[in-house]
Structures are given as structure tokens and as C-alpha cells.
Amino acid sequence: MTTFLVEMLRVLPKWMVLPDPIAMLLTWLEDQGRIERAEDGAYIAALNDGSRGSDVLIFARPAELAAWFGTSDSAVLDRVFPFARTGADGSQAAFWIDE
């Protein structure tokens, strides 16, 4: 298992099962040398090689969800896991669990 995939699995909420296509993507990104470490130690992977304008980043780091939702209630925060920045405006993709 790659380092990036291991880190992503480590920070995922207990309820989440990482979909196989996402696990395969994380492995491919590492195999392509697209993984970097952020200043805070988090792993970040760019989907592009820098030659295109894509701004999609996949990351393994706990999110600052309390500020987003205005609560520190784990019953709320443990249901959402952002894993990718999808635009320069701060848009993010996330996994979430519903009732």
C-alpha cells in the first residue's frame, strides 16, 4: 500500500469505507510522483502535472469543519469528510453519511 493511501485511510472517519476507484486514484497519483507534503505535514496530490489549469487537489488531512458548520458537535462533524479541493475559490468535494 502506498504512503498516500495509508495516510488517507488513517485520517478517514470510522464510518467511511474508501471507494475502490478513489483508492486506485491515490495509488496512481503516488506512482506518478504527484504527491507533496504541505507545510502542516499533510499529503497533497495534484491531478495535473502543472501544464494545465486544473486546480483539483486531493488531500489527506482533517478539515476545519467546526468553522464551516458553526458547531463542534461530533454527531454533525463526523458525518462529513472533505477530501479534495475542486476549484481556486475554495470549493471542495466531500464524502458524507446520510440517515
N, C-alpha and C positions, 0 to 999 in steps of 0.2 A: 504494500500500500504506500502511496506517495505521502510526502510530508504535508502537502497542502490538504489532501483528502483527510488525513489523520487529524489535522488541526480543525477542519470544518466539523468532523464528527465529534470532536471533543467539545466544541462550543455550542452544538445544537441543543435545543431544549429536549428534555427527556421524552416528550411525546412524539417527536418528529422522527420519521424514517426518511432518510435522504433518497430521493428517487434515483434509480439506476442511471438514467441519462445525465443527471447532474453529476453524479459520482464519476461517470466516464468523462465528462467535460473537464472536471477538476484534474483528473489524471492526465488528460491530453494537454491541458494548459501547462502543467508542470513539465511534462515530457518535451514540450516546445520551448521551454526556458522562459515562460511568460510570468513567472512568479517573482514577486518582490516582497521585501519586508518593509512595512511602514515604520515611521519613527516610533510609534507606540508598540511595535513588535508584532502587529497583526500581519497576516499574509494577505497579499492583494494580487490578483491576476487580471491583466488586461486582455480582452478578447482580440484586440487588433495588435498589429506589430508596430504601430506608430505611424504607418504610412497612410492611414485613412482617418477620417474624422470621428470614428466611433468613440463613444465615451462610456462604454459599458465596462464596469469593473466588478469582479466577483471577489468577495472578501469573507474572511472568517474572523469575525470579531463581534463581541456582544454589542448590541446597539444601545443608544441612549433613548430607550423607549419611554421612560417616565416623562421626559420633556414633551414628547410627541402627544402622549395621551393625557397628560396632566394628572397622573396618578402613579404611585409606586406599588399599587396592589398587584401582587404576583398572579392573582387569578385573571387579571387583564393582561399583564405584560408577558406571561409565559405562553400566551396563545399566538404570538406573532414573532417571526424571526426574519428580519431583513437580511438578504444575502448578496444583493447586487445593486450597484448604482447604475441607473439606466439613462441618465442624462446629466448634462452640465448644470441643470437647475436644481440638482439635489434629489430628483426623483429616484425612488428605489423599488426594487422587486422584493417580495417577501413571501415566505410560507406562513400560513396561518391555519389554525384549527377552529372549526366552527362547531356549533352544537350538533 
